[in-house]
Amino acid sequence: MDRMPLFDLPEEKDLTQSLPLAARMRPQTFAEFVGQEHLVAEGRVLRKCIEADQLPSMVFWGPPGSGKTTLAHIIANVTRAQFSPLSAVSAGVADLRHVIGEAKKRLKSSGQRTILFVDEIHRFNKAQQDVVLPFVENGTVTFIGATTENPSFEVIAPLLSRCRVFRLNLLGDDEVRLIVERVIKDKERGLGKFQINVSEEALRHLVTMSNGDARVALNALEMVAFATVPDSGGLRSIDVSAIEEALQHRVLLYDKSGDQHYDLISALHKSLRGSDPDAALYWLGRMLEAGEDPLYIARRLVRFASEDVGVADPQALVIAIAAQQAVHFVGLPEGNLALAEAVVYLATAPKSNSLYQAYSRVQQDVQHGRNESVPLHLRNPVTDLMHRMGHGQGYKYAHDYPDHFVKQQNLPASLQGKRYYVPTDQGYEKEIADRLKKWWGESHKEV
């Protein structure tokens, strides 16, 4: 079987020129590849494996436009193995079985290895991934997958355990700028045959708004280049307004059910815990502007108010609930400010996780200790029989004593003196600590 191209690109020059700019400019060698130095710089393991044509099964994991498919192109260009690409968007089990069947024949007849490349591997379900597994295990194919999603969740564990995972990062602004400048100068595959002048402000705006995605930058540049009418001398001058019109708004990398969802809410929670209102507001904005459900954020703020502020500032929970109610009542965008107010309040409130720790201790005792009976004096004597059996006898009514407090046993005998809640010296909890010490002295056991 003849070697399959990575993608069925037209061979005719005029058809090639009709391809999108990002596809035409896709690097074919490491010399053209920009970014991901931690993977493909001279001497790095991945690069040496590719150049030596000794590839393990692996998964490329990274955001859109970071170079996953480009690395696959480079592998296709240098490997002596048969390179068989599939896209999980359109391929199915029949396609997988066909590639694997051809790989078996090829290995048996000529000893040639087969590299099975699956783009968007996260779109394959478990059954589809299961088809590949035994043939990766026995060496019939070398598997390479590319995904924007966390492979820990999207690739089945048996297949993932047989692969090396390589993480690709968002391109930096300098790297995107280098790619754009190359395109402007390249006369064969890029826009160099046109007289294009991109102002410094426009170039800077294009790079910033592409958000590390080279494909976004090139698509916008191509649109602007062809939409710009040349002057009498043939010069196409591109200013920042043209770039703004092409991009419309910044590309926000976000998936409400993927890594970005969990990464950003984690960043928000940790910024609140770190008492950094500026960072907390930033992560809040990142989520809201990307279209996150504001009520999800509100629920997390309520949780934070109890877990990380607690009774160091009892007003925190009130503010968080008020923000939730405000968002539910007025919706967006007006509700954004209510969430912002809650975020600033929570970030600047005194912090204590004493409630969280206290309830964790209670859970531990309830789930793993004896579930003791309620002491008799704490039980209500609802009937005569219960009264005769001692229910309520010896109970001390706190309001009958000075300061409305009296020492008595409120826990089961086996837990008497056990301390679950230990207040800190932060905010209102300092008052609570002083009050508890006045009432109970040092009679409680330490945790």
N, C-alpha and C positions, 0 to 999 in steps of 0.2 A: 504493500500500500504506500502511495506517495505521501511524503511529509505534508501534514496539514498546517496551513497558516494559522497564526493565533486568532486572527479575525479575518473573515473573508473580504479583505480589502481589494477594491478594483485595481487591476494592474495598469490600465490605461492611464496615461499621464493626466489627461483632461478630467477623468473621473476622480483621480486622486486629488486633484486641485479642488474638486467640488466637496471634498470631505470637510467637516468642521475644522476650524483652525487648531483646536486642542488635539484632534486626532492626527492631523498632518504633522504637528510639531512634537508628537510623542517621541521621546528619546529612544534611540536604538542601541546605544552603547553606554558604558559607564562614564565615558568622557562627557556625554551630553546630559547625564542624569544630575539633577539638582536636589540637594537635601538628603536627609537620612544618613548622615555621615557615621552615625553610631552603628549602622548596618553595612554600608557599602564602601566606606573609605578603604584605601589600600591597607591590606593586612587583616581586615575584619573577616571573621569566620564565614559569614554568608557570602561575601564576595569571593573568597577563596574557593568555596564550595561550587559556586556558579562557574567560575573560570576553569576549575578543574573538572567540571561536568560530573561531579560526585554529589548529587543532591539528596538530602534526606526528605522524607515527607514533611511538609511544613504548612503553616497557616500564616498569611500576611494579614495583620489586624491594624486598621488605622482609619482615620476620618476620610471623607471624600476628597479627592484631588491631592492626596499625599504621595501617590506613586505606586500603589499596589499592582495595578494592571501594567504599569510601565515596567516594573521589575519582571513581570511575567513575559513581556515582550523581549526584554533583554535575555532572559533565560531561553526563550524560543530561538533567539538569534545565535546563541553560542552552544547550545546543547547538541550532542550527537544522538541523543535519544529522540524517539518520536514524540512530538509535542501535540497533545490532543486536548483542545480547549472546549469547555462547555460553559454556558451561563445558566445558573440555577433559576434565573427568571423564566427561561423558556424550555429548558431541558427537563426530561423526566427519567423514570427508571429504564425505559426502553433505550434511551440515548446512552445511559450509563452502561447498560449491558452490551450494547453494540461496541463501545469503545473498549470495554474489558475483553470482549470476545476477540477483537482485532489484536489487542495487546498479547493475548495468549498465543495466537497464531504467529505473531511477529517474534515473540520470545522463543518459541519452539523452532521456527524455521531459520532465523538468522541470529538469534541471541540479542537482538536490539531491545533496549529498554523502552518503556513508554511512560511519559509524564502526563498524568491526568490533571489538568488545571480546571478548577471550578470557581468561576467568579460569582460573587454574592452567595457564598456557601450557606450563609444563614437562612436563605430562602428554601433550602432543602429540608424536608421534614425528617423525622427519625428513621422512617422506613427507607427513604431514599439514601440517607447516609449509611444505613446498615448494608445496603447493596455493595458499597465500596469497601467496607471494612475488611472482609476476608482476603481481598485481593491486594490490599495495602499490606496486610499482615504476612502474606506468603510471597510478596515481592513481585507480583504480576504487574503492578503499576506503582509508580512513585506519585504520591498525591500532593498537590499544591492547591490550597484554598485561599480565597481572598474575601475579607468581610469587613464591614464597618461596625459590626456588633461584637460584643464581648464573646469570644469563642468559648469561654467557660460555661456560658448559658446557651449558646446557639449550636455548638458542635458536640455531638454525643461523646461521652467520656471515653469509650474504648478507642474511637478514632483519634480523639485529641491526645490520648496518651501515647499514640504512635507518631505524633507530629511535634516538630519544633515550632513554637509560636514566636514570630517576630513582630514586634510592635513598631508601627510607623507613626511619626508625630505630625502634627500640623506643620506646614511649611512656615518658616519665619518670613517677616515682611521683606527682608533683604533677598531671600531666596525667590520669593514671588516676583520681586522687582527684576532680578536677574533674568528670570524666564520671560517676562514681558519685554525687556530690552532686547533679548535675543530674537524674539518674534518680530519686533519692529525692524530689525536689521536683516533678518534672513530673507534672501531673495528667492530661494528655491521653494521652501515650504511655508515660509511666513508671509509677512506683509511688506518685505523689503522692496518689492517691485513697485509699490505705491510710495508716493512721497508723503510720509506721515510725520507730523510734528506734534508730539504730545507735551503739553506744558508740564512743568515740574509739579504744579499744584494738582493737575489732573492725574498725573502718574501716581503721586502720593495718595490721592483719594482712591484710585483704582486698587492699589495694593492694600490699603487699609480695609476697604469695604469688602474685598474678596475673602477676608478672614482666613487666610492660610490655604485657600483652595485655588490651586493654579488653574483648574478648569473654568471656574467662575470668572477669573480675571481674563482669560483668553477669550471666552465666549462674549464677554462684555466688550472687550477691545475690538473684536471682529465686527460686532454689530455697529459700534460707533464708527469704525473705519469705513464701512460701506455706506453708512448713512450720512457721512460728512461729505458735502459737496466741495470738490477741489476748486481752488481759485484759478485765475487765468494762467498761472504758471504751473498748475497741476498739484499744488501743495494742499494737503488736507490737514487743517489745523484743528486739533482736538483740545477743548478746554474742559474745565471741571464740570460745567453745566451739562455737557454732552455725556460725561461719565455718569453723572447723577441720574440723568434720564434713562440711561441704559440699565443701570443697576436698580433703580427705583428705591430700594432700601437695602440695608446691610443683610448679608446672608448670615442667619443665625443657626449655628450647628446645634440642633436640639431634637430629641426624640422623646416624647412624653412617656414612652414605655421602655426606653433603652438606657444606656450608660449615662448619657448627659443628664437625664432626669434624676438619677440617683446621685451622680457626682455633684450636681449643682445644689440639690437640697442638703447634701452632706456639707458642702462648703458654707451654705447659709447657716446651718445649725452650729457648725464649729466656729464661725465668725461671731455669732451671737454669744456662744459660750466664752469666746475670747474677749468679749466686751469691746468689739470693734464695730461701731455703728456704720462707718463708711464702707467697710468690706461687706457687711450684712446687707446694706442698701444696694450695693452693686450686684450681689448674687440674687437678691430679690428681683431687681430690674431685669437681669439676664433671663430669669424664668418667666416673668410676666410678659416681657416683650416678645418672647419666643412662643407665647401662647399657652403656657401652663395653666391648668385649672386653678383659679385663685382660692377656691375653697380647699383644695388640697394643701396649699401653702398655709392657709388659716388653721387647718387641723394640725399641721406640724408646729405652728406657733403656740397653739394651746398645749400641745405635748411639752414643748420646751419650757413654757411657763411653769409647769408642774415639776418637770424633771430637773431643770437646771437653775431655776430661780426659787421655786417653792415658797416657803413662808419667810424667806429672807426679805421678800417683798410680796405680800399677799395680793397687792393690787395688780401684779403682773398677769395673773390668770383672768382678772376682771377685764383688763385691757385687751388681752388676746381674744376673749369671748366677744367683746364689743366689736373688735375688728372683723371677726367672723360674721357677726350679725349685720354689720354695715355692708360688707361685701355681698352678703345674701340679699340685702334689702335694695341697694342701689346698683349692684353689678359693676361692670367695667365700662369705661376707664375710671369712673369716679371712685370706685372702691380701692384703687391702687394706693391712694394716699392713706386710707385707713390701715392698710397693711404696712405701709411705710412707717406710719406713726407707731404701730405696735412693734415693728422691728427695732426702731430706735429706742423705744422704752425698754424692751427686753434686753437689748445690747448694753444699755447703760444701767440696768438694775443690778443690785448686789446679787451675787450668785451663791447658790447652795444646792447640793444634790442630796441633802440629808433625807428628804422625803423618799427619793428614789432608793437610797440605800436602806432606809427603814423598811419600806415595803418589800424589798428583795429579801431582807432577813425574815420578815413575816412569812413570805412565800416558802422560804426554805424550811421553816419550822412546821408550817401547815402541811406541806407536801411530804416531808420526810420524818417529821416527829409524830409523837402521839397526839391525837385529837382529844384533849382532855375534856372532861365534863365541866360545865359552868359551875363555879362555886355556889353552894346553896344560898349564901346570903345575897347573891346578885340575881337570884331567880325571883320572879314575881309570884306571890302566893295567891293565885287566881281562885282556887277552890279551898274548901275547908281541909280536904285531904292533903293538898300541897302545903297548907299552913302547918298541919300536924307533922308533916314530914320534914319540916325545918326550912322550907323555902322562905327566903327573905329575913330569916332570923339573924340578928346581929348586924344588919345593914345600917351604916351610918349615913344619914342624910346631910350632904355637904353644906347645904344652906343653913343648917342649924349651928354651924361652927364659925369661929372667927375667920375672917377673910374668905368665907365660903369654901373652906378646904379642910379635909381631915384625912389622915393616913389610914388606908385600909387595903386589904388584899383584893385586887381586881383581876389578876391573872390566875390561871390554874396553879396549884401548889408547886408543880414541877418547873414552872416558869417564873415563879415569884422573884421579883427583883431584876428580871431580864430587861435590858434596855434595847429597844428597836430604834427609837428615834433619838438621835444625838444632835442637837442643834449646833450650828456653827456660831461664830461671833460676827457674822455678816448681817448688816441691816437689822430688820425687825427680829431676826432670830436671836440676836444678842439679848433683847428684852425677854424672849421666851426662855433662853438659857438661865438668865438671872431669876426668873419667876420659878422655874422648875427646881433650881438649887435652893431657893427659899422654902419651897414646899417640901421637897423630898430630901434635901441635904445631900449627903454622899451615900445614901443607902442603896441606890441602884447599882447593879453590877455594870462594869464596863462591857462594851460589845465584844 
